[in-house]
Amino acid sequence: MSVVWLPGAGAFTLAVLVGHWELIAILIVALLIFGSRLPKVMRSIGRSITQFKRGLREAEDEIASAAEEVEDEGGADDSSSPAG
């Protein structure tokens, strides 16, 4: 494991660089500790991300439909105004 000092915001920040073998060791320890709970947690995270994306999509659709309504109302006012 390498330790490198990096300057940041007027103070030094400690950055720990993790190699491949250290990362594999951390993952194995995590699997041993969390075991059967890990798939449930990952499934829950996946569902949360899906619901978040669905909410974003619904918000975008709502904004687009509101913009279309405003454009339609604006266009109707221009065409019905007197020409003189």
ZADO-1210 file (C-alpha; in nm, 4 decimals, padded with zeros to 6 digits):
<atoms>
<atom x="00.0000" y="00.0000" z="00.0000" code="MET" pos="1"/>
<atom x="00.1411" y="00.3378" z="-00.1012" code="SER" pos="2"/>
<atom x="00.0839" y="00.6549" z="00.0959" code="VAL" pos="3"/>
<atom x="00.1117" y="00.9840" z="-00.0934" code="VAL" pos="4"/>
<atom x="00.0769" y="01.3380" z="00.0365" code="TRP" pos="5"/>
<atom x="-00.1240" y="01.5586" z="-00.1974" code="LEU" pos="6"/>
<atom x="-00.1778" y="01.9324" z="-00.1523" code="PRO" pos="7"/>
<atom x="-00.5385" y="02.0338" z="-00.1175" code="GLY" pos="8"/>
<atom x="-00.7170" y="02.3527" z="-00.0075" code="ALA" pos="9"/>
<atom x="-00.4193" y="02.4961" z="00.1803" code="GLY" pos="10"/>
<atom x="-00.3616" y="02.1774" z="00.3790" code="ALA" pos="11"/>
<atom x="-00.2152" y="01.8411" z="00.2946" code="PHE" pos="12"/>
<atom x="-00.4557" y="01.5595" z="00.2194" code="THR" pos="13"/>
<atom x="-00.3573" y="01.2004" z="00.2794" code="LEU" pos="14"/>
<atom x="-00.4423" y="00.9811" z="-00.0171" code="ALA" pos="15"/>
<atom x="-00.4081" y="00.6077" z="00.0224" code="VAL" pos="16"/>
<atom x="-00.3602" y="00.4250" z="-00.3041" code="LEU" pos="17"/>
<atom x="-00.4921" y="00.0696" z="-00.2901" code="VAL" pos="18"/>
<atom x="-00.3501" y="-00.1919" z="-00.5246" code="GLY" pos="19"/>
<atom x="-00.5277" y="-00.4818" z="-00.6897" code="HIS" pos="20"/>
<atom x="-00.4392" y="-00.7399" z="-00.4270" code="TRP" pos="21"/>
<atom x="-00.5416" y="-00.5120" z="-00.1420" code="GLU" pos="22"/>
<atom x="-00.8753" y="-00.4471" z="-00.3109" code="LEU" pos="23"/>
<atom x="-00.9347" y="-00.8210" z="-00.3566" code="ILE" pos="24"/>
<atom x="-00.8495" y="-00.8806" z="00.0095" code="ALA" pos="25"/>
<atom x="-01.0935" y="-00.6081" z="00.1177" code="ILE" pos="26"/>
<atom x="-01.3696" y="-00.7612" z="-00.0975" code="LEU" pos="27"/>
<atom x="-01.3083" y="-01.1082" z="00.0477" code="ILE" pos="28"/>
<atom x="-01.3243" y="-00.9717" z="00.4030" code="VAL" pos="29"/>
<atom x="-01.6462" y="-00.7847" z="00.3169" code="ALA" pos="30"/>
<atom x="-01.7990" y="-01.1045" z="00.1796" code="LEU" pos="31"/>
<atom x="-01.7005" y="-01.2938" z="00.4945" code="LEU" pos="32"/>
<atom x="-01.8431" y="-01.0265" z="00.7228" code="ILE" pos="33"/>
<atom x="-02.1650" y="-00.9488" z="00.5380" code="PHE" pos="34"/>
<atom x="-02.2189" y="-01.2906" z="00.3790" code="GLY" pos="35"/>
<atom x="-02.5879" y="-01.3492" z="00.3146" code="SER" pos="36"/>
<atom x="-02.6885" y="-00.9873" z="00.3763" code="ARG" pos="37"/>
<atom x="-02.4825" y="-00.8543" z="00.0871" code="LEU" pos="38"/>
<atom x="-02.7171" y="-00.9720" z="-00.1935" code="PRO" pos="39"/>
<atom x="-03.0139" y="-00.8197" z="-00.0095" code="LYS" pos="40"/>
<atom x="-02.8331" y="-00.4894" z="00.0302" code="VAL" pos="41"/>
<atom x="-02.7295" y="-00.4838" z="-00.3363" code="MET" pos="42"/>
<atom x="-03.0853" y="-00.5671" z="-00.4448" code="ARG" pos="43"/>
<atom x="-03.2164" y="-00.2850" z="-00.2291" code="SER" pos="44"/>
<atom x="-02.9650" y="-00.0423" z="-00.3784" code="ILE" pos="45"/>
<atom x="-03.0647" y="-00.1513" z="-00.7292" code="GLY" pos="46"/>
<atom x="-03.4334" y="-00.0939" z="-00.6544" code="ARG" pos="47"/>
<atom x="-03.3557" y="00.2474" z="-00.5067" code="SER" pos="48"/>
<atom x="-03.1620" y="00.3494" z="-00.8170" code="ILE" pos="49"/>
<atom x="-03.4469" y="00.2267" z="-01.0397" code="THR" pos="50"/>
<atom x="-03.7047" y="00.4260" z="-00.8408" code="GLN" pos="51"/>
<atom x="-03.4815" y="00.7349" z="-00.8512" code="PHE" pos="52"/>
<atom x="-03.4465" y="00.7098" z="-01.2295" code="LYS" pos="53"/>
<atom x="-03.8223" y="00.6584" z="-01.2641" code="ARG" pos="54"/>
<atom x="-03.8834" y="00.9707" z="-01.0555" code="GLY" pos="55"/>
<atom x="-03.6434" y="01.1718" z="-01.2702" code="LEU" pos="56"/>
<atom x="-03.8145" y="01.0501" z="-01.5860" code="ARG" pos="57"/>
<atom x="-04.1579" y="01.1422" z="-01.4468" code="GLU" pos="58"/>
<atom x="-04.0332" y="01.4882" z="-01.3481" code="ALA" pos="59"/>
<atom x="-03.8861" y="01.5431" z="-01.6956" code="GLU" pos="60"/>
<atom x="-04.2149" y="01.4337" z="-01.8555" code="ASP" pos="61"/>
<atom x="-04.4103" y="01.6669" z="-01.6272" code="GLU" pos="62"/>
<atom x="-04.1842" y="01.9609" z="-01.7106" code="ILE" pos="63"/>
<atom x="-04.2090" y="01.8860" z="-02.0833" code="ALA" pos="64"/>
<atom x="-04.5887" y="01.8645" z="-02.0714" code="SER" pos="65"/>
<atom x="-04.6084" y="02.1912" z="-01.8734" code="ALA" pos="66"/>
<atom x="-04.3825" y="02.3603" z="-02.1304" code="ALA" pos="67"/>
<atom x="-04.6045" y="02.2320" z="-02.4121" code="GLU" pos="68"/>
<atom x="-04.9129" y="02.3681" z="-02.2351" code="GLU" pos="69"/>
<atom x="-04.7489" y="02.7091" z="-02.1980" code="VAL" pos="70"/>
<atom x="-04.6491" y="02.7094" z="-02.5658" code="GLU" pos="71"/>
<atom x="-05.0018" y="02.6079" z="-02.6693" code="ASP" pos="72"/>
<atom x="-05.1566" y="02.8834" z="-02.4558" code="GLU" pos="73"/>
<atom x="-04.9098" y="03.1393" z="-02.5882" code="GLY" pos="74"/>
<atom x="-04.9732" y="03.0388" z="-02.9481" code="GLY" pos="75"/>
<atom x="-05.3514" y="03.0559" z="-02.9025" code="ALA" pos="76"/>
<atom x="-05.3284" y="03.4098" z="-02.7585" code="ASP" pos="77"/>
<atom x="-05.1193" y="03.5319" z="-03.0545" code="ASP" pos="78"/>
<atom x="-05.3568" y="03.3924" z="-03.3171" code="SER" pos="79"/>
<atom x="-05.6713" y="03.5294" z="-03.1523" code="SER" pos="80"/>
<atom x="-05.5387" y="03.8838" z="-03.1097" code="SER" pos="81"/>
<atom x="-05.6835" y="04.1526" z="-03.3401" code="PRO" pos="82"/>
<atom x="-05.4740" y="04.2471" z="-03.6399" code="ALA" pos="83"/>
<atom x="-05.5104" y="04.6161" z="-03.6045" code="GLY" pos="84"/>
</atoms>
